[in-house]
């Protein structure tokens, strides 16, 4: 078992060695509720099957001069995760749609995690594979002068995309590391030249749940994203408080980017239905000068009731006894 863990750790470290140019993945302020997106080894870590939908409008109202209305990033993410306790595993699936003016980024990823007990918690090794689709809607461009390179219509290409991760969680804390876009898929959309490839990106996540009295929990968490180019490295921190495991509110900061706030509520039996909202206020003078200052994010998820795997007792009645 130790050899398997060593090989996964080596693969994650080697994934950072090669330099490349490219863009980072869409960001989410409610990252603490969305571990599968950043790490395939988080599949099944919650212990229940959960559907989740997230929508993010970044820089609301931002209007670039060379594009139609709605030029700011808009991202939708649907995910599903399910534990397979009988096989010491977990599986997950997510579909992402991201638009930034004329740019189109879409992905579908299937994840598998092998989960093993370790010192009061669970250590998981995960892999993911799927397709990443990138393209441009050339009809959205509004050049000041005619440009022969601007084609008409919408052109996209899909390429295989893989990632790996390791994730450890207990009742009180979690920590994980992953490398996504391990194969750095590249796309040829204009002529024979490759568009900037999807950068190989590493993520580190961690969080801790601290009980304050009987009804209140405090949860600090951190998300660190790193790409070899350093173009848009990410460090996000959040401190969230939960009351009676039902209501939560938190404040956070994304380095050199924005101040964030999030609120939410758990509803229904066993808190199966979850609703959350996050608000970003841009704090970087460089970004404020060219964009709108606010972003909004909505989360809605539902957890299926846990299946009782215990053998049901036989109910005997006098009517059917002979």
C-alpha positions as protocol buffer text, in pm:
chain_id: "A"
residue {
  index: 1
  type: UNK
  ca { x: 0 y: 0 z: 0 }
}
residue {
  index: 2
  type: UNK
  ca { x: 283 y: 239 z: 81 }
}
residue {
  index: 3
  type: UNK
  ca { x: 426 y: 180 z: -265 }
}
residue {
  index: 4
  type: UNK
  ca { x: 98 y: 286 z: -426 }
}
residue {
  index: 5
  type: UNK
  ca { x: 87 y: 609 z: -223 }
}
residue {
  index: 6
  type: UNK
  ca { x: 449 y: 680 z: -315 }
}
residue {
  index: 7
  type: UNK
  ca { x: 379 y: 637 z: -686 }
}
residue {
  index: 8
  type: UNK
  ca { x: 83 y: 875 z: -669 }
}
residue {
  index: 9
  type: UNK
  ca { x: 285 y: 1138 z: -485 }
}
residue {
  index: 10
  type: UNK
  ca { x: 564 y: 1106 z: -741 }
}
residue {
  index: 11
  type: UNK
  ca { x: 319 y: 1147 z: -1027 }
}
residue {
  index: 12
  type: UNK
  ca { x: 176 y: 1464 z: -873 }
}
residue {
  index: 13
  type: UNK
  ca { x: 523 y: 1616 z: -827 }
}
residue {
  index: 14
  type: UNK
  ca { x: 635 y: 1523 z: -1178 }
}
residue {
  index: 15
  type: UNK
  ca { x: 323 y: 1689 z: -1314 }
}
residue {
  index: 16
  type: UNK
  ca { x: 468 y: 2028 z: -1214 }
}
residue {
  index: 17
  type: UNK
  ca { x: 806 y: 1990 z: -1380 }
}
residue {
  index: 18
  type: UNK
  ca { x: 729 y: 2092 z: -1736 }
}
residue {
  index: 19
  type: UNK
  ca { x: 681 y: 2458 z: -1818 }
}
residue {
  index: 20
  type: UNK
  ca { x: 382 y: 2560 z: -2030 }
}
residue {
  index: 21
  type: UNK
  ca { x: 165 y: 2858 z: -2117 }
}
residue {
  index: 22
  type: UNK
  ca { x: -207 y: 2869 z: -2067 }
}
residue {
  index: 23
  type: UNK
  ca { x: -509 y: 2972 z: -1867 }
}
residue {
  index: 24
  type: UNK
  ca { x: -624 y: 2861 z: -1524 }
}
residue {
  index: 25
  type: UNK
  ca { x: -954 y: 2691 z: -1450 }
}
residue {
  index: 26
  type: UNK
  ca { x: -1265 y: 2890 z: -1355 }
}
residue {
  index: 27
  type: UNK
  ca { x: -1262 y: 2991 z: -988 }
}
residue {
  index: 28
  type: UNK
  ca { x: -1528 y: 2940 z: -722 }
}
residue {
  index: 29
  type: UNK
  ca { x: -1559 y: 3125 z: -392 }
}
residue {
  index: 30
  type: UNK
  ca { x: -1750 y: 2832 z: -237 }
}
residue {
  index: 31
  type: UNK
  ca { x: -1460 y: 2596 z: -307 }
}
residue {
  index: 32
  type: UNK
  ca { x: -1501 y: 2425 z: 34 }
}
residue {
  index: 33
  type: UNK
  ca { x: -1831 y: 2274 z: -87 }
}
residue {
  index: 34
  type: UNK
  ca { x: -1686 y: 2167 z: -420 }
}
residue {
  index: 35
  type: UNK
  ca { x: -1384 y: 1939 z: -359 }
}
residue {
  index: 36
  type: UNK
  ca { x: -1451 y: 1707 z: -656 }
}
residue {
  index: 37
  type: UNK
  ca { x: -1387 y: 1990 z: -904 }
}
residue {
  index: 38
  type: UNK
  ca { x: -1035 y: 2042 z: -768 }
}
residue {
  index: 39
  type: UNK
  ca { x: -942 y: 1685 z: -673 }
}
residue {
  index: 40
  type: UNK
  ca { x: -1067 y: 1353 z: -819 }
}
residue {
  index: 41
  type: UNK
  ca { x: -965 y: 1173 z: -498 }
}
residue {
  index: 42
  type: UNK
  ca { x: -1249 y: 1356 z: -317 }
}
residue {
  index: 43
  type: UNK
  ca { x: -1507 y: 1137 z: -494 }
}
residue {
  index: 44
  type: UNK
  ca { x: -1726 y: 975 z: -228 }
}
residue {
  index: 45
  type: UNK
  ca { x: -1553 y: 1156 z: 60 }
}
residue {
  index: 46
  type: UNK
  ca { x: -1878 y: 1298 z: 199 }
}
residue {
  index: 47
  type: UNK
  ca { x: -2022 y: 952 z: 256 }
}
residue {
  index: 48
  type: UNK
  ca { x: -2348 y: 1025 z: 71 }
}
residue {
  index: 49
  type: UNK
  ca { x: -2454 y: 1052 z: -292 }
}
residue {
  index: 50
  type: UNK
  ca { x: -2491 y: 1421 z: -382 }
}
residue {
  index: 51
  type: UNK
  ca { x: -2607 y: 1618 z: -685 }
}
residue {
  index: 52
  type: UNK
  ca { x: -2482 y: 1976 z: -700 }
}
residue {
  index: 53
  type: UNK
  ca { x: -2528 y: 2273 z: -932 }
}
residue {
  index: 54
  type: UNK
  ca { x: -2323 y: 2593 z: -915 }
}
residue {
  index: 55
  type: UNK
  ca { x: -2356 y: 2913 z: -1118 }
}
residue {
  index: 56
  type: UNK
  ca { x: -2103 y: 3197 z: -1106 }
}
residue {
  index: 57
  type: UNK
  ca { x: -2131 y: 3539 z: -1267 }
}
residue {
  index: 58
  type: UNK
  ca { x: -1793 y: 3710 z: -1243 }
}
residue {
  index: 59
  type: UNK
  ca { x: -1754 y: 4086 z: -1282 }
}
residue {
  index: 60
  type: UNK
  ca { x: -2131 y: 4134 z: -1316 }
}
residue {
  index: 61
  type: UNK
  ca { x: -2217 y: 4392 z: -1579 }
}
residue {
  index: 62
  type: UNK
  ca { x: -1869 y: 4401 z: -1730 }
}
residue {
  index: 63
  type: UNK
  ca { x: -1881 y: 4502 z: -2096 }
}
residue {
  index: 64
  type: UNK
  ca { x: -1563 y: 4476 z: -2308 }
}
residue {
  index: 65
  type: UNK
  ca { x: -1535 y: 4713 z: -2602 }
}
residue {
  index: 66
  type: UNK
  ca { x: -1474 y: 4438 z: -2860 }
}
residue {
  index: 67
  type: UNK
  ca { x: -1756 y: 4198 z: -2772 }
}
residue {
  index: 68
  type: UNK
  ca { x: -2132 y: 4178 z: -2732 }
}
residue {
  index: 69
  type: UNK
  ca { x: -2317 y: 4211 z: -2401 }
}
residue {
  index: 70
  type: UNK
  ca { x: -2223 y: 3967 z: -2128 }
}
residue {
  index: 71
  type: UNK
  ca { x: -1847 y: 3978 z: -2177 }
}
residue {
  index: 72
  type: UNK
  ca { x: -1765 y: 3883 z: -1817 }
}
residue {
  index: 73
  type: UNK
  ca { x: -1696 y: 3520 z: -1724 }
}
residue {
  index: 74
  type: UNK
  ca { x: -2006 y: 3307 z: -1663 }
}
residue {
  index: 75
  type: UNK
  ca { x: -1961 y: 2953 z: -1531 }
}
residue {
  index: 76
  type: UNK
  ca { x: -2198 y: 2665 z: -1465 }
}
residue {
  index: 77
  type: UNK
  ca { x: -2088 y: 2344 z: -1294 }
}
residue {
  index: 78
  type: UNK
  ca { x: -2294 y: 2029 z: -1237 }
}
residue {
  index: 79
  type: UNK
  ca { x: -2146 y: 1749 z: -1029 }
}
residue {
  index: 80
  type: UNK
  ca { x: -2244 y: 1414 z: -882 }
}
residue {
  index: 81
  type: UNK
  ca { x: -2049 y: 1206 z: -634 }
}
residue {
  index: 82
  type: UNK
  ca { x: -2126 y: 869 z: -478 }
}
residue {
  index: 83
  type: UNK
  ca { x: -1942 y: 645 z: -229 }
}
residue {
  index: 84
  type: UNK
  ca { x: -1900 y: 274 z: -306 }
}
residue {
  index: 85
  type: UNK
  ca { x: -1830 y: 146 z: 43 }
}
residue {
  index: 86
  type: UNK
  ca { x: -1851 y: -220 z: -59 }
}
residue {
  index: 87
  type: UNK
  ca { x: -1559 y: -166 z: -298 }
}
residue {
  index: 88
  type: UNK
  ca { x: -1370 y: 86 z: -77 }
}
residue {
  index: 89
  type: UNK
  ca { x: -1415 y: 339 z: -354 }
}
residue {
  index: 90
  type: UNK
  ca { x: -1595 y: 650 z: -467 }
}
residue {
  index: 91
  type: UNK
  ca { x: -1698 y: 778 z: -809 }
}
residue {
  index: 92
  type: UNK
  ca { x: -1779 y: 1125 z: -933 }
}
residue {
  index: 93
  type: UNK
  ca { x: -1883 y: 1312 z: -1244 }
}
residue {
  index: 94
  type: UNK
  ca { x: -1884 y: 1681 z: -1331 }
}
residue {
  index: 95
  type: UNK
  ca { x: -1976 y: 1886 z: -1634 }
}
residue {
  index: 96
  type: UNK
  ca { x: -1850 y: 2245 z: -1665 }
}
residue {
  index: 97
  type: UNK
  ca { x: -1950 y: 2525 z: -1901 }
}
residue {
  index: 98
  type: UNK
  ca { x: -1749 y: 2846 z: -1895 }
}
residue {
  index: 99
  type: UNK
  ca { x: -1792 y: 3150 z: -2122 }
}
residue {
  index: 100
  type: UNK
  ca { x: -1576 y: 3462 z: -2127 }
}
residue {
  index: 101
  type: UNK
  ca { x: -1688 y: 3690 z: -2406 }
}
residue {
  index: 102
  type: UNK
  ca { x: -1619 y: 3496 z: -2728 }
}
residue {
  index: 103
  type: UNK
  ca { x: -1412 y: 3228 z: -2551 }
}
residue {
  index: 104
  type: UNK
  ca { x: -1574 y: 2889 z: -2485 }
}
residue {
  index: 105
  type: UNK
  ca { x: -1444 y: 2637 z: -2230 }
}
residue {
  index: 106
  type: UNK
  ca { x: -1632 y: 2317 z: -2151 }
}
residue {
  index: 107
  type: UNK
  ca { x: -1537 y: 1994 z: -1976 }
}
residue {
  index: 108
  type: UNK
  ca { x: -1685 y: 1658 z: -1878 }
}
residue {
  index: 109
  type: UNK
  ca { x: -1484 y: 1450 z: -1630 }
}
residue {
  index: 110
  type: UNK
  ca { x: -1538 y: 1110 z: -1468 }
}
residue {
  index: 111
  type: UNK
  ca { x: -1349 y: 1048 z: -1143 }
}
residue {
  index: 112
  type: UNK
  ca { x: -1263 y: 735 z: -946 }
}
residue {
  index: 113
  type: UNK
  ca { x: -1110 y: 722 z: -597 }
}
residue {
  index: 114
  type: UNK
  ca { x: -980 y: 422 z: -408 }
}
residue {
  index: 115
  type: UNK
  ca { x: -1041 y: 483 z: -37 }
}
residue {
  index: 116
  type: UNK
  ca { x: -858 y: 315 z: 253 }
}
residue {
  index: 117
  type: UNK
  ca { x: -877 y: 361 z: 631 }
}
residue {
  index: 118
  type: UNK
  ca { x: -573 y: 530 z: 785 }
}
residue {
  index: 119
  type: UNK
  ca { x: -525 y: 654 z: 1145 }
}
residue {
  index: 120
  type: UNK
  ca { x: -884 y: 750 z: 1220 }
}
residue {
  index: 121
  type: UNK
  ca { x: -956 y: 888 z: 875 }
}
residue {
  index: 122
  type: UNK
  ca { x: -968 y: 789 z: 509 }
}
residue {
  index: 123
  type: UNK
  ca { x: -689 y: 823 z: 255 }
}
residue {
  index: 124
  type: UNK
  ca { x: -801 y: 828 z: -108 }
}
residue {
  index: 125
  type: UNK
  ca { x: -607 y: 805 z: -433 }
}
residue {
  index: 126
  type: UNK
  ca { x: -798 y: 937 z: -732 }
}
residue {
  index: 127
  type: UNK
  ca { x: -782 y: 964 z: -1109 }
}
residue {
  index: 128
  type: UNK
  ca { x: -1004 y: 1143 z: -1357 }
}
residue {
  index: 129
  type: UNK
  ca { x: -1047 y: 1134 z: -1731 }
}
residue {
  index: 130
  type: UNK
  ca { x: -1271 y: 1302 z: -1980 }
}
residue {
  index: 131
  type: UNK
  ca { x: -1289 y: 1564 z: -2251 }
}
residue {
  index: 132
  type: UNK
  ca { x: -1202 y: 1932 z: -2252 }
}
residue {
  index: 133
  type: UNK
  ca { x: -1369 y: 2140 z: -2522 }
}
residue {
  index: 134
  type: UNK
  ca { x: -1230 y: 2481 z: -2618 }
}
residue {
  index: 135
  type: UNK
  ca { x: -1328 y: 2725 z: -2887 }
}
residue {
  index: 136
  type: UNK
  ca { x: -1442 y: 3069 z: -2993 }
}
residue {
  index: 137
  type: UNK
  ca { x: -1769 y: 3223 z: -3101 }
}
residue {
  index: 138
  type: UNK
  ca { x: -1626 y: 3449 z: -3372 }
}
residue {
  index: 139
  type: UNK
  ca { x: -1962 y: 3621 z: -3411 }
}
residue {
  index: 140
  type: UNK
  ca { x: -1902 y: 3784 z: -3070 }
}
residue {
  index: 141
  type: UNK
  ca { x: -1591 y: 3975 z: -3185 }
}
residue {
  index: 142
  type: UNK
  ca { x: -1628 y: 4344 z: -3276 }
}
residue {
  index: 143
  type: UNK
  ca { x: -1290 y: 4446 z: -3427 }
}
residue {
  index: 144
  type: UNK
  ca { x: -1215 y: 4811 z: -3495 }
}
residue {
  index: 145
  type: UNK
  ca { x: -1072 y: 4713 z: -3835 }
}
residue {
  index: 146
  type: UNK
  ca { x: -1138 y: 4409 z: -4058 }
}
residue {
  index: 147
  type: UNK
  ca { x: -929 y: 4110 z: -3949 }
}
residue {
  index: 148
  type: UNK
  ca { x: -883 y: 3820 z: -4197 }
}
residue {
  index: 149
  type: UNK
  ca { x: -808 y: 3580 z: -3910 }
}
residue {
  index: 150
  type: UNK
  ca { x: -1155 y: 3624 z: -3763 }
}
residue {
  index: 151
  type: UNK
  ca { x: -1367 y: 3345 z: -3906 }
}
residue {
  index: 152
  type: UNK
  ca { x: -1742 y: 3332 z: -3899 }
}
residue {
  index: 153
  type: UNK
  ca { x: -1955 y: 3119 z: -3669 }
}
residue {
  index: 154
  type: UNK
  ca { x: -1852 y: 2906 z: -3375 }
}
residue {
  index: 155
  type: UNK
  ca { x: -1549 y: 2675 z: -3384 }
}
residue {
  index: 156
  type: UNK
  ca { x: -1460 y: 2430 z: -3105 }
}
residue {
  index: 157
  type: UNK
  ca { x: -1235 y: 2130 z: -3052 }
}
residue {
  index: 158
  type: UNK
  ca { x: -1247 y: 1857 z: -2787 }
}
residue {
  index: 159
  type: UNK
  ca { x: -937 y: 1688 z: -2651 }
}
residue {
  index: 160
  type: UNK
  ca { x: -878 y: 1413 z: -2387 }
}
residue {
  index: 161
  type: UNK
  ca { x: -797 y: 1551 z: -2042 }
}
residue {
  index: 162
  type: UNK
  ca { x: -670 y: 1362 z: -1735 }
}
residue {
  index: 163
  type: UNK
  ca { x: -577 y: 1438 z: -1373 }
}
residue {
  index: 164
  type: UNK
  ca { x: -470 y: 1269 z: -1048 }
}
residue {
  index: 165
  type: UNK
  ca { x: -505 y: 1348 z: -679 }
}
residue {
  index: 166
  type: UNK
  ca { x: -466 y: 1235 z: -319 }
}
residue {
  index: 167
  type: UNK
  ca { x: -713 y: 1326 z: -43 }
}
residue {
  index: 168
  type: UNK
  ca { x: -724 y: 1257 z: 332 }
}
residue {
  index: 169
  type: UNK
  ca { x: -1025 y: 1339 z: 548 }
}
residue {
  index: 170
  type: UNK
  ca { x: -1150 y: 1275 z: 899 }
}
residue {
  index: 171
  type: UNK
  ca { x: -1453 y: 1401 z: 1089 }
}
residue {
  index: 172
  type: UNK
  ca { x: -1260 y: 1714 z: 1189 }
}
residue {
  index: 173
  type: UNK
  ca { x: -1034 y: 1805 z: 895 }
}
residue {
  index: 174
  type: UNK
  ca { x: -936 y: 1737 z: 537 }
}
residue {
  index: 175
  type: UNK
  ca { x: -629 y: 1792 z: 319 }
}
residue {
  index: 176
  type: UNK
  ca { x: -572 y: 1715 z: -48 }
}
residue {
  index: 177
  type: UNK
  ca { x: -337 y: 1770 z: -342 }
}
residue {
  index: 178
  type: UNK
  ca { x: -395 y: 1718 z: -712 }
}
residue {
  index: 179
  type: UNK
  ca { x: -261 y: 1789 z: -1060 }
}
residue {
  index: 180
  type: UNK
  ca { x: -520 y: 1854 z: -1330 }
}
residue {
  index: 181
  type: UNK
  ca { x: -473 y: 1870 z: -1710 }
}
residue {
  index: 182
  type: UNK
  ca { x: -180 y: 1633 z: -1667 }
}
residue {
  index: 183
  type: UNK
  ca { x: -152 y: 1578 z: -2043 }
}
residue {
  index: 184
  type: UNK
  ca { x: -188 y: 1951 z: -2123 }
}
residue {
  index: 185
  type: UNK
  ca { x: -439 y: 1923 z: -2409 }
}
residue {
  index: 186
  type: UNK
  ca { x: -376 y: 2174 z: -2692 }
}
residue {
  index: 187
  type: UNK
  ca { x: -618 y: 2302 z: -2954 }
}
residue {
  index: 188
  type: UNK
  ca { x: -583 y: 2408 z: -3317 }
}
residue {
  index: 189
  type: UNK
  ca { x: -859 y: 2656 z: -3392 }
}
residue {
  index: 190
  type: UNK
  ca { x: -699 y: 2918 z: -3619 }
}
residue {
  index: 191
  type: UNK
  ca { x: -484 y: 2793 z: -3906 }
}
residue {
  index: 192
  type: UNK
  ca { x: -223 y: 2534 z: -3815 }
}
residue {
  index: 193
  type: UNK
  ca { x: -97 y: 2702 z: -3499 }
}
residue {
  index: 194
  type: UNK
  ca { x: -192 y: 2567 z: -3158 }
}
residue {
  index: 195
  type: UNK
  ca { x: -397 y: 2784 z: -2930 }
}
residue {
  index: 196
  type: UNK
  ca { x: -241 y: 2826 z: -2584 }
}
residue {
  index: 197
  type: UNK
  ca { x: -279 y: 2479 z: -2424 }
}
residue {
  index: 198
  type: UNK
  ca { x: -472 y: 2409 z: -2109 }
}
residue {
  index: 199
  type: UNK
  ca { x: -206 y: 2453 z: -1843 }
}
residue {
  index: 200
  type: UNK
  ca { x: -110 y: 2171 z: -1612 }
}
residue {
  index: 201
  type: UNK
  ca { x: -230 y: 2301 z: -1273 }
}
residue {
  index: 202
  type: UNK
  ca { x: -172 y: 2182 z: -916 }
}
residue {
  index: 203
  type: UNK
  ca { x: -419 y: 2239 z: -631 }
}
residue {
  index: 204
  type: UNK
  ca { x: -378 y: 2210 z: -256 }
}
residue {
  index: 205
  type: UNK
  ca { x: -684 y: 2224 z: -30 }
}
residue {
  index: 206
  type: UNK
  ca { x: -720 y: 2197 z: 347 }
}
residue {
  index: 207
  type: UNK
  ca { x: -976 y: 2274 z: 613 }
}
residue {
  index: 208
  type: UNK
  ca { x: -1052 y: 2216 z: 981 }
}
residue {
  index: 209
  type: UNK
  ca { x: -1376 y: 2202 z: 1181 }
}
residue {
  index: 210
  type: UNK
  ca { x: -1349 y: 2340 z: 1534 }
}
residue {
  index: 211
  type: UNK
  ca { x: -1643 y: 2306 z: 1773 }
}
residue {
  index: 212
  type: UNK
  ca { x: -1720 y: 2621 z: 1974 }
}
residue {
  index: 213
  type: UNK
  ca { x: -1977 y: 2520 z: 2232 }
}
residue {
  index: 214
  type: UNK
  ca { x: -2262 y: 2284 z: 2148 }
}
residue {
  index: 215
  type: UNK
  ca { x: -2426 y: 2464 z: 1854 }
}
residue {
  index: 216
  type: UNK
  ca { x: -2144 y: 2650 z: 1678 }
}
residue {
  index: 217
  type: UNK
  ca { x: -1865 y: 2519 z: 1454 }
}
residue {
  index: 218
  type: UNK
  ca { x: -1587 y: 2733 z: 1307 }
}
residue {
  index: 219
  type: UNK
  ca { x: -1420 y: 2616 z: 986 }
}
residue {
  index: 220
  type: UNK
  ca { x: -1106 y: 2778 z: 843 }
}
residue {
  index: 221
  type: UNK
  ca { x: -1006 y: 2656 z: 495 }
}
residue {
  index: 222
  type: UNK
  ca { x: -756 y: 2733 z: 222 }
}
residue {
  index: 223
  type: UNK
  ca { x: -724 y: 2670 z: -151 }
}
residue {
  index: 224
  type: UNK
  ca { x: -392 y: 2711 z: -332 }
}
residue {
  index: 225
  type: UNK
  ca { x: -366 y: 2683 z: -711 }
}
residue {
  index: 226
  type: UNK
  ca { x: -34 y: 2677 z: -893 }
}
residue {
  index: 227
  type: UNK
  ca { x: 59 y: 2666 z: -1262 }
}
residue {
  index: 228
  type: UNK
  ca { x: 420 y: 2676 z: -1391 }
}
residue {
  index: 229
  type: UNK
  ca { x: 360 y: 2999 z: -1581 }
}
residue {
  index: 230
  type: UNK
  ca { x: 245 y: 3180 z: -1265 }
}
residue {
  index: 231
  type: UNK
  ca { x: 3 y: 3385 z: -1476 }
}
residue {
  index: 232
  type: UNK
  ca { x: -296 y: 3341 z: -1246 }
}
residue {
  index: 233
  type: UNK
  ca { x: -183 y: 3151 z: -936 }
}
residue {
  index: 234
  type: UNK
  ca { x: -451 y: 3139 z: -670 }
}
residue {
  index: 235
  type: UNK
  ca { x: -448 y: 3158 z: -292 }
}
residue {
  index: 236
  type: UNK
  ca { x: -793 y: 3174 z: -132 }
}
residue {
  index: 237
  type: UNK
  ca { x: -872 y: 3169 z: 241 }
}
residue {
  index: 238
  type: UNK
  ca { x: -1207 y: 3150 z: 419 }
}
residue {
  index: 239
  type: UNK
  ca { x: -1332 y: 3147 z: 777 }
}
residue {
  index: 240
  type: UNK
  ca { x: -1686 y: 3014 z: 811 }
}
residue {
  index: 241
  type: UNK
  ca { x: -1914 y: 2967 z: 1112 }
}
residue {
  index: 242
  type: UNK
  ca { x: -2202 y: 2717 z: 1125 }
}
residue {
  index: 243
  type: UNK
  ca { x: -2493 y: 2729 z: 1372 }
}
residue {
  index: 244
  type: UNK
  ca { x: -2673 y: 2406 z: 1467 }
}
residue {
  index: 245
  type: UNK
  ca { x: -2536 y: 2245 z: 1152 }
}
residue {
  index: 246
  type: UNK
  ca { x: -2804 y: 2440 z: 963 }
}
residue {
  index: 247
  type: UNK
  ca { x: -2702 y: 2801 z: 897 }
}
residue {
  index: 248
  type: UNK
  ca { x: -2359 y: 2922 z: 791 }
}
residue {
  index: 249
  type: UNK
  ca { x: -2183 y: 3247 z: 708 }
}
residue {
  index: 250
  type: UNK
  ca { x: -1823 y: 3324 z: 626 }
}
residue {
  index: 251
  type: UNK
  ca { x: -1567 y: 3577 z: 509 }
}
residue {
  index: 252
  type: UNK
  ca { x: -1268 y: 3515 z: 285 }
}
residue {
  index: 253
  type: UNK
  ca { x: -996 y: 3671 z: 77 }
}
residue {
  index: 254
  type: UNK
  ca { x: -850 y: 3570 z: -259 }
}
residue {
  index: 255
  type: UNK
  ca { x: -497 y: 3704 z: -280 }
}
residue {
  index: 256
  type: UNK
  ca { x: -459 y: 4007 z: -507 }
}
residue {
  index: 257
  type: UNK
  ca { x: -814 y: 3962 z: -631 }
}
residue {
  index: 258
  type: UNK
  ca { x: -1121 y: 3992 z: -409 }
}
residue {
  index: 259
  type: UNK
  ca { x: -1283 y: 3994 z: -66 }
}
residue {
  index: 260
  type: UNK
  ca { x: -1551 y: 3725 z: -46 }
}
residue {
  index: 261
  type: UNK
  ca { x: -1856 y: 3660 z: 173 }
}
residue {
  index: 262
  type: UNK
  ca { x: -2076 y: 3353 z: 176 }
}
residue {
  index: 263
  type: UNK
  ca { x: -2401 y: 3250 z: 346 }
}
residue {
  index: 264
  type: UNK
  ca { x: -2614 y: 2939 z: 327 }
}
residue {
  index: 265
  type: UNK
  ca { x: -2868 y: 2707 z: 483 }
}
residue {
  index: 266
  type: UNK
  ca { x: -2931 y: 2332 z: 510 }
}
residue {
  index: 267
  type: UNK
  ca { x: -3290 y: 2219 z: 468 }
}
residue {
  index: 268
  type: UNK
  ca { x: -3501 y: 1901 z: 480 }
}
residue {
  index: 269
  type: UNK
  ca { x: -3440 y: 1586 z: 679 }
}
residue {
  index: 270
  type: UNK
  ca { x: -3073 y: 1513 z: 752 }
}
residue {
  index: 271
  type: UNK
  ca { x: -2987 y: 1846 z: 585 }
}
residue {
  index: 272
  type: UNK
  ca { x: -3027 y: 1684 z: 245 }
}
residue {
  index: 273
  type: UNK
  ca { x: -3095 y: 2011 z: 61 }
}
residue {
  index: 274
  type: UNK
  ca { x: -2820 y: 2273 z: 63 }
}
residue {
  index: 275
  type: UNK
  ca { x: -2838 y: 2631 z: -64 }
}
residue {
  index: 276
  type: UNK
  ca { x: -2549 y: 2875 z: -66 }
}
residue {
  index: 277
  type: UNK
  ca { x: -2464 y: 3219 z: -200 }
}
residue {
  index: 278
  type: UNK
  ca { x: -2128 y: 3395 z: -231 }
}
residue {
  index: 279
  type: UNK
  ca { x: -2050 y: 3759 z: -308 }
}
residue {
  index: 280
  type: UNK
  ca { x: -1712 y: 3890 z: -425 }
}
residue {
  index: 281
  type: UNK
  ca { x: -1591 y: 4248 z: -405 }
}
residue {
  index: 282
  type: UNK
  ca { x: -1288 y: 4311 z: -622 }
}
residue {
  index: 283
  type: UNK
  ca { x: -996 y: 4433 z: -413 }
}
residue {
  index: 284
  type: UNK
  ca { x: -724 y: 4460 z: -678 }
}
residue {
  index: 285
  type: UNK
  ca { x: -676 y: 4806 z: -828 }
}
residue {
  index: 286
  type: UNK
  ca { x: -544 y: 4645 z: -1148 }
}
residue {
  index: 287
  type: UNK
  ca { x: -862 y: 4442 z: -1196 }
}
residue {
  index: 288
  type: UNK
  ca { x: -1096 y: 4720 z: -1078 }
}
residue {
  index: 289
  type: UNK
  ca { x: -965 y: 4951 z: -1349 }
}
residue {
  index: 290
  type: UNK
  ca { x: -1087 y: 4728 z: -1631 }
}
residue {
  index: 291
  type: UNK
  ca { x: -1381 y: 4532 z: -1486 }
}
residue {
  index: 292
  type: UNK
  ca { x: -1691 y: 4551 z: -1272 }
}
residue {
  index: 293
  type: UNK
  ca { x: -1622 y: 4518 z: -900 }
}
residue {
  index: 294
  type: UNK
  ca { x: -1874 y: 4249 z: -798 }
}
residue {
  index: 295
  type: UNK
  ca { x: -1922 y: 3879 z: -864 }
}
residue {
  index: 296
  type: UNK
  ca { x: -2203 y: 3647 z: -757 }
}
residue {
  index: 297
  type: UNK
  ca { x: -2221 y: 3272 z: -705 }
}
residue {
  index: 298
  type: UNK
  ca { x: -2514 y: 3041 z: -628 }
}
residue {
  index: 299
  type: UNK
  ca { x: -2501 y: 2680 z: -513 }
}
residue {
  index: 300
  type: UNK
  ca { x: -2785 y: 2427 z: -490 }
}
residue {
  index: 301
  type: UNK
  ca { x: -2731 y: 2061 z: -397 }
}
residue {
  index: 302
  type: UNK
  ca { x: -2925 y: 1759 z: -281 }
}
residue {
  index: 303
  type: UNK
  ca { x: -2799 y: 1447 z: -102 }
}
residue {
  index: 304
  type: UNK
  ca { x: -2977 y: 1118 z: -155 }
}
residue {
  index: 305
  type: UNK
  ca { x: -3078 y: 926 z: 159 }
}
residue {
  index: 306
  type: UNK
  ca { x: -2809 y: 684 z: 272 }
}
residue {
  index: 307
  type: UNK
  ca { x: -2880 y: 322 z: 183 }
}
residue {
  index: 308
  type: UNK
  ca { x: -2914 y: 90 z: 481 }
}
residue {
  index: 309
  type: UNK
  ca { x: -2695 y: -206 z: 389 }
}
residue {
  index: 310
  type: UNK
  ca { x: -2791 y: -410 z: 694 }
}
residue {
  index: 311
  type: UNK
  ca { x: -2986 y: -730 z: 633 }
}
residue {
  index: 312
  type: UNK
  ca { x: -3354 y: -674 z: 703 }
}
residue {
  index: 313
  type: UNK
  ca { x: -3498 y: -899 z: 978 }
}
residue {
  index: 314
  type: UNK
  ca { x: -3756 y: -1159 z: 887 }
}
residue {
  index: 315
  type: UNK
  ca { x: -4103 y: -1062 z: 1013 }
}
residue {
  index: 316
  type: UNK
  ca { x: -4308 y: -1367 z: 1110 }
}
residue {
  index: 317
  type: UNK
  ca { x: -4685 y: -1355 z: 1166 }
}
residue {
  index: 318
  type: UNK
  ca { x: -4921 y: -1630 z: 1291 }
}
residue {
  index: 319
  type: UNK
  ca { x: -5131 y: -1604 z: 977 }
}
residue {
  index: 320
  type: UNK
  ca { x: -4857 y: -1741 z: 751 }
}
residue {
  index: 321
  type: UNK
  ca { x: -4710 y: -1997 z: 992 }
}
residue {
  index: 322
  type: UNK
  ca { x: -4803 y: -2360 z: 945 }
}
